[in-house]
């Protein structure tokens, strides 16, 4: 395993070299266009190229493949896409399937020269996490403007990347956004953290999967909506995790992951008995 991990670490380093290199170049180009010409068809084309190329570079260098399905569940018109979040893969893997997405991102990212300008020129909605709940009204207002421009809002309901199979921690921002915008919400389940974990120095081979699930209709009470959202994303993510586990993970089984796998199998066993 040490030799295998070392080889995979070299492959990962090659990916990051190419990934960061082209990200910097494209941020300079898109950011410059953004501050001079605003939103253009060219910047969107470059953003789609960035996503497409990252998916292929990731596969060529690290062996991590991409499988995204279910985009037929995305309704026409404005909606919110609420995705599980386990790695940076989640950003560029689902982007091409969302039409014109408006990602909700922390304010610090939009303040990075060129990168931030590029993000804002691509309809990014910024949120100041330091303000806590006080930042939500501004997020909602930006969300309304994005929907009016024909965007689909992409939000990670847990707010940050979570370890695979970790207990979910859904925040209330998604519920308030859902209530205020009165549009459908499309849940997204995924298993990417099993291959590209948060803060991990090694990306492992395998097939990362994301699934767009049937939309939740607008107008539900917030508590019911949150229960529906969690009941959609978590079991579907469990299924995708089981599919990855059945193919035998290349990554080592850490104590935290082993505990998560044990709890997953206990949940699935309980579901089967019921």
The 8 nearest C-alpha neighbors of each residue, nearest first, counted from 0:
[[1, 3, 2, 4, 251, 5, 250, 249],
 [2, 0, 4, 3, 5, 6, 7, 251],
 [3, 1, 5, 4, 0, 6, 7, 8],
 [2, 4, 0, 6, 5, 1, 7, 8],
 [3, 5, 7, 1, 2, 6, 0, 8],
 [6, 4, 8, 2, 7, 3, 1, 9],
 [7, 5, 3, 9, 8, 4, 2, 10],
 [6, 8, 10, 4, 9, 5, 11, 3],
 [7, 9, 5, 11, 201, 6, 10, 4],
 [10, 8, 12, 6, 11, 7, 13, 5],
 [11, 9, 7, 13, 61, 8, 12, 60],
 [12, 10, 8, 14, 13, 9, 202, 201],
 [11, 13, 9, 15, 14, 10, 8, 16],
 [14, 12, 16, 10, 11, 15, 9, 17],
 [15, 13, 11, 17, 12, 16, 60, 18],
 [14, 16, 18, 12, 17, 13, 19, 11],
 [15, 17, 13, 14, 19, 18, 20, 12],
 [16, 18, 20, 14, 15, 19, 21, 13],
 [19, 17, 15, 20, 16, 21, 14, 22],
 [20, 18, 22, 16, 21, 17, 15, 23],
 [21, 19, 17, 23, 22, 18, 16, 24],
 [20, 22, 24, 23, 19, 18, 25, 17],
 [23, 21, 19, 25, 20, 24, 26, 18],
 [22, 24, 26, 21, 20, 25, 19, 27],
 [25, 23, 21, 27, 26, 22, 28, 20],
 [26, 24, 28, 22, 27, 23, 29, 21],
 [27, 25, 114, 23, 29, 30, 28, 24],
 [28, 26, 30, 24, 113, 25, 29, 31],
 [27, 29, 25, 31, 26, 30, 32, 24],
 [30, 28, 117, 32, 26, 31, 42, 27],
 [29, 31, 117, 113, 116, 33, 27, 32],
 [32, 30, 28, 33, 29, 34, 27, 35],
 [31, 33, 29, 35, 30, 36, 34, 28],
 [32, 34, 37, 30, 120, 31, 36, 35],
 [33, 35, 31, 32, 37, 36, 30, 116],
 [36, 34, 32, 33, 37, 31, 30, 38],
 [35, 37, 32, 33, 34, 38, 39, 31],
 [38, 36, 33, 34, 120, 35, 39, 32],
 [37, 39, 120, 33, 36, 121, 42, 40],
 [38, 40, 41, 42, 37, 43, 36, 33],
 [39, 41, 43, 42, 44, 38, 45, 46],
 [40, 42, 44, 39, 43, 45, 38, 29],
 [43, 41, 45, 44, 39, 40, 29, 46],
 [42, 44, 46, 40, 45, 41, 47, 39],
 [45, 43, 41, 47, 42, 46, 40, 48],
 [44, 46, 48, 42, 43, 47, 49, 41],
 [47, 45, 43, 49, 48, 44, 42, 50],
 [48, 46, 50, 44, 49, 45, 51, 43],
 [47, 49, 45, 51, 46, 50, 52, 44],
 [50, 48, 46, 52, 47, 51, 53, 45],
 [51, 49, 91, 47, 53, 48, 52, 54],
 [50, 52, 48, 54, 53, 49, 47, 55],
 [51, 53, 55, 49, 54, 50, 48, 56],
 [54, 52, 56, 50, 55, 51, 57, 49],
 [53, 55, 57, 51, 52, 56, 50, 58],
 [54, 56, 58, 52, 57, 53, 59, 51],
 [57, 55, 53, 59, 58, 54, 60, 52],
 [58, 56, 54, 55, 60, 59, 61, 53],
 [57, 59, 62, 63, 55, 64, 56, 61],
 [60, 58, 56, 57, 62, 61, 55, 63],
 [59, 61, 57, 10, 58, 14, 56, 62],
 [62, 60, 10, 63, 58, 57, 11, 204],
 [61, 63, 204, 58, 59, 60, 64, 205],
 [64, 62, 204, 58, 205, 61, 206, 57],
 [65, 63, 206, 58, 205, 207, 62, 66],
 [64, 66, 207, 206, 208, 67, 54, 63],
 [65, 67, 208, 207, 209, 68, 206, 64],
 [68, 66, 209, 208, 210, 65, 93, 69],
 [69, 67, 210, 70, 211, 209, 66, 208],
 [68, 70, 211, 71, 210, 72, 212, 67],
 [71, 69, 72, 73, 211, 68, 96, 210],
 [70, 72, 69, 73, 74, 211, 68, 213],
 [73, 71, 70, 213, 69, 74, 212, 211],
 [74, 72, 71, 70, 185, 75, 214, 211],
 [75, 73, 72, 76, 78, 214, 71, 183],
 [76, 74, 73, 77, 78, 72, 151, 98],
 [77, 75, 74, 78, 149, 151, 150, 146],
 [76, 78, 151, 146, 150, 149, 182, 75],
 [77, 79, 183, 182, 151, 184, 152, 80],
 [78, 80, 184, 152, 151, 153, 185, 81],
 [79, 81, 153, 185, 184, 152, 186, 154],
 [82, 80, 186, 154, 155, 185, 187, 153],
 [83, 81, 187, 155, 186, 84, 80, 188],
 [82, 84, 188, 155, 187, 189, 85, 81],
 [85, 83, 160, 155, 86, 82, 161, 89],
 [84, 86, 160, 192, 161, 162, 191, 163],
 [87, 85, 88, 197, 192, 89, 196, 195],
 [86, 88, 89, 90, 85, 91, 195, 197],
 [89, 87, 86, 90, 91, 92, 191, 195],
 [88, 90, 87, 92, 86, 91, 93, 84],
 [91, 89, 88, 87, 92, 93, 94, 86],
 [90, 92, 50, 94, 93, 88, 89, 53],
 [93, 91, 89, 90, 94, 88, 50, 54],
 [92, 94, 96, 91, 95, 90, 89, 97],
 [93, 95, 91, 96, 97, 92, 90, 100],
 [96, 94, 93, 97, 47, 98, 92, 50],
 [97, 95, 94, 93, 98, 70, 92, 67],
 [96, 98, 94, 100, 95, 99, 93, 151],
 [99, 97, 96, 100, 95, 151, 150, 94],
 [98, 100, 150, 97, 151, 101, 149, 94],
 [101, 99, 151, 150, 97, 152, 98, 102],
 [100, 102, 152, 122, 123, 153, 151, 150],
 [103, 101, 153, 123, 152, 124, 100, 104],
 [102, 104, 124, 154, 125, 123, 153, 101],
 [105, 103, 125, 102, 126, 124, 106, 123],
 [104, 106, 126, 125, 107, 108, 127, 128],
 [105, 107, 125, 127, 126, 109, 108, 104],
 [106, 108, 110, 105, 109, 111, 127, 104],
 [109, 107, 110, 106, 111, 115, 105, 104],
 [115, 108, 110, 106, 107, 111, 118, 116],
 [109, 111, 115, 107, 108, 112, 106, 116],
 [110, 112, 115, 114, 109, 108, 113, 107],
 [113, 111, 114, 115, 110, 116, 109, 30],
 [112, 114, 30, 116, 27, 115, 26, 117],
 [115, 113, 26, 117, 116, 112, 111, 118],
 [109, 114, 116, 111, 118, 110, 117, 113],
 [115, 117, 30, 113, 119, 118, 114, 120],
 [116, 118, 30, 29, 114, 120, 115, 119],
 [119, 117, 115, 121, 116, 120, 123, 114],
 [118, 120, 123, 116, 121, 122, 117, 115],
 [119, 121, 33, 117, 38, 118, 122, 37],
 [120, 122, 118, 119, 123, 117, 38, 43],
 [123, 121, 101, 119, 120, 124, 145, 118],
 [124, 122, 102, 119, 101, 118, 121, 103],
 [125, 123, 103, 102, 104, 141, 101, 122],
 [126, 124, 106, 104, 105, 103, 123, 127],
 [125, 127, 105, 106, 128, 138, 104, 134],
 [126, 128, 106, 129, 130, 134, 105, 125],
 [129, 127, 131, 130, 126, 105, 134, 106],
 [128, 130, 127, 131, 134, 126, 133, 132],
 [129, 131, 133, 128, 134, 127, 132, 126],
 [132, 130, 128, 133, 129, 134, 127, 135],
 [131, 133, 134, 135, 130, 172, 136, 128],
 [134, 132, 130, 131, 135, 136, 137, 127],
 [135, 133, 130, 132, 137, 136, 131, 127],
 [134, 136, 138, 137, 133, 132, 139, 172],
 [137, 135, 139, 138, 134, 140, 133, 132],
 [136, 138, 140, 139, 135, 134, 141, 126],
 [137, 139, 135, 141, 136, 140, 142, 126],
 [138, 140, 142, 136, 137, 141, 176, 135],
 [141, 139, 137, 143, 142, 138, 136, 144],
 [140, 142, 144, 138, 139, 143, 145, 124],
 [141, 143, 139, 145, 140, 144, 138, 146],
 [144, 142, 140, 146, 145, 141, 147, 139],
 [143, 145, 147, 141, 142, 146, 148, 140],
 [144, 146, 142, 148, 150, 147, 143, 141],
 [147, 145, 150, 149, 143, 148, 77, 144],
 [146, 148, 144, 145, 149, 143, 150, 77],
 [149, 147, 145, 146, 150, 144, 143, 77],
 [150, 148, 146, 147, 77, 145, 76, 151],
 [151, 149, 146, 99, 145, 100, 148, 101],
 [150, 152, 100, 78, 77, 79, 101, 99],
 [151, 153, 101, 79, 100, 102, 80, 150],
 [154, 152, 102, 80, 101, 79, 81, 103],
 [155, 153, 81, 103, 156, 80, 102, 82],
 [154, 156, 82, 158, 157, 81, 83, 84],
 [157, 155, 158, 169, 173, 170, 154, 81],
 [158, 156, 169, 168, 155, 170, 159, 167],
 [157, 159, 156, 155, 170, 160, 169, 154],
 [160, 158, 157, 161, 84, 155, 85, 156],
 [161, 159, 85, 84, 86, 197, 162, 158],
 [160, 162, 85, 84, 159, 163, 165, 197],
 [161, 163, 165, 85, 192, 164, 196, 197],
 [162, 164, 192, 165, 193, 161, 85, 190],
 [165, 163, 259, 162, 166, 260, 256, 263],
 [164, 166, 162, 163, 167, 259, 161, 256],
 [165, 167, 164, 168, 259, 161, 162, 163],
 [168, 166, 169, 165, 157, 233, 161, 164],
 [169, 167, 157, 170, 166, 156, 158, 161],
 [168, 170, 157, 156, 167, 171, 158, 229],
 [171, 169, 157, 172, 156, 168, 173, 158],
 [170, 172, 174, 173, 175, 169, 156, 225],
 [173, 171, 175, 174, 170, 176, 135, 156],
 [172, 174, 176, 171, 175, 156, 177, 170],
 [175, 173, 177, 171, 176, 172, 221, 178],
 [176, 174, 178, 172, 177, 173, 179, 171],
 [175, 177, 173, 179, 174, 178, 139, 180],
 [178, 176, 174, 175, 180, 179, 181, 173],
 [179, 177, 175, 176, 181, 180, 174, 221],
 [178, 180, 176, 177, 181, 175, 139, 143],
 [179, 181, 177, 182, 178, 176, 143, 139],
 [182, 180, 217, 178, 179, 177, 218, 183],
 [181, 183, 78, 217, 180, 184, 77, 177],
 [184, 182, 216, 217, 78, 215, 214, 79],
 [183, 185, 79, 215, 214, 80, 78, 186],
 [184, 186, 214, 80, 81, 212, 79, 213],
 [187, 185, 81, 212, 82, 232, 80, 211],
 [188, 186, 82, 211, 210, 212, 81, 83],
 [187, 189, 236, 232, 210, 209, 83, 235],
 [190, 188, 209, 236, 208, 191, 210, 83],
 [189, 191, 240, 192, 239, 208, 207, 193],
 [192, 190, 207, 193, 194, 189, 195, 85],
 [193, 191, 196, 85, 195, 163, 194, 190],
 [192, 194, 191, 163, 195, 190, 196, 240],
 [195, 193, 203, 192, 191, 202, 196, 204],
 [196, 194, 202, 192, 86, 193, 191, 203],
 [195, 197, 192, 199, 86, 194, 198, 193],
 [196, 198, 199, 86, 160, 85, 162, 195],
 [199, 197, 196, 200, 195, 86, 201, 160],
 [200, 198, 196, 197, 201, 195, 202, 86],
 [199, 201, 198, 202, 8, 11, 12, 196],
 [200, 202, 8, 199, 11, 203, 7, 195],
 [203, 201, 195, 11, 194, 61, 200, 204],
 [202, 204, 194, 250, 249, 63, 201, 61],
 [205, 203, 62, 63, 61, 249, 194, 202],
 [206, 204, 63, 64, 207, 62, 203, 194],
 [205, 207, 64, 65, 63, 208, 66, 204],
 [206, 208, 191, 65, 190, 64, 66, 205],
 [209, 207, 66, 189, 67, 190, 65, 206],
 [208, 210, 189, 67, 188, 66, 68, 187],
 [209, 211, 68, 188, 69, 187, 67, 212],
 [210, 212, 69, 187, 70, 186, 72, 68],
 [211, 213, 186, 187, 210, 72, 185, 214],
 [214, 212, 72, 185, 215, 211, 186, 73],
 [215, 213, 185, 184, 183, 216, 212, 72],
 [216, 214, 184, 183, 185, 217, 213, 228],
 [215, 217, 183, 214, 218, 184, 182, 219],
 [218, 216, 183, 182, 181, 219, 215, 177],
 [217, 219, 181, 220, 216, 178, 182, 177],
 [218, 220, 224, 217, 221, 223, 216, 178],
 [221, 219, 223, 222, 224, 218, 178, 225],
 [220, 222, 224, 223, 174, 225, 219, 178],
 [223, 221, 225, 224, 220, 226, 174, 219],
 [224, 222, 226, 220, 221, 225, 227, 219],
 [223, 225, 221, 227, 222, 226, 219, 228],
 [226, 224, 228, 222, 227, 223, 221, 229],
 [225, 227, 223, 229, 224, 228, 230, 222],
 [228, 226, 230, 224, 225, 229, 231, 223],
 [229, 227, 225, 231, 230, 226, 224, 232],
 [228, 230, 232, 226, 231, 227, 233, 225],
 [231, 229, 227, 228, 232, 233, 226, 234],
 [230, 232, 228, 229, 233, 227, 234, 235],
 [233, 231, 188, 229, 235, 230, 234, 236],
 [232, 234, 236, 235, 229, 230, 231, 237],
 [235, 233, 237, 236, 232, 238, 231, 230],
 [236, 234, 238, 237, 232, 233, 188, 239],
 [235, 237, 188, 239, 233, 189, 238, 234],
 [236, 238, 234, 240, 235, 239, 241, 233],
 [239, 237, 241, 235, 236, 240, 242, 234],
 [240, 238, 242, 236, 241, 237, 190, 243],
 [239, 241, 237, 243, 242, 238, 190, 236],
 [242, 240, 244, 238, 243, 239, 245, 237],
 [243, 241, 239, 245, 240, 244, 238, 246],
 [244, 242, 240, 246, 241, 245, 239, 248],
 [243, 245, 241, 247, 246, 242, 248, 240],
 [244, 246, 242, 247, 243, 241, 248, 240],
 [245, 247, 244, 243, 248, 242, 205, 241],
 [248, 246, 244, 245, 249, 243, 250, 205],
 [247, 249, 250, 244, 246, 243, 205, 251],
 [248, 250, 203, 204, 247, 251, 205, 194],
 [251, 249, 248, 203, 252, 194, 193, 204],
 [252, 250, 253, 249, 248, 0, 4, 256],
 [251, 253, 257, 256, 250, 254, 255, 248],
 [252, 254, 256, 255, 257, 251, 258, 250],
 [255, 253, 257, 256, 258, 252, 259, 251],
 [256, 254, 258, 253, 257, 259, 252, 165],
 [255, 257, 259, 253, 258, 254, 252, 260],
 [258, 256, 254, 260, 259, 255, 252, 253],
 [259, 257, 261, 255, 256, 260, 254, 262],
 [258, 260, 256, 164, 262, 257, 261, 263],
 [259, 261, 263, 257, 262, 258, 256, 264],
 [260, 262, 258, 264, 263, 259, 257, 265],
 [263, 261, 265, 259, 260, 264, 266, 258],
 [264, 262, 260, 266, 265, 261, 259, 267],
 [265, 263, 267, 261, 266, 262, 268, 260],
 [264, 266, 262, 268, 263, 267, 269, 261],
 [267, 265, 269, 263, 264, 268, 270, 262],
 [266, 268, 270, 264, 269, 265, 271, 263],
 [267, 269, 265, 271, 266, 270, 264, 272],
 [268, 270, 266, 272, 271, 267, 265, 273],
 [269, 271, 267, 273, 268, 272, 266, 265],
 [272, 270, 268, 269, 273, 267, 266, 265],
 [273, 271, 269, 270, 268, 267, 266, 265],
 [272, 270, 271, 269, 268, 267, 266, 265]]
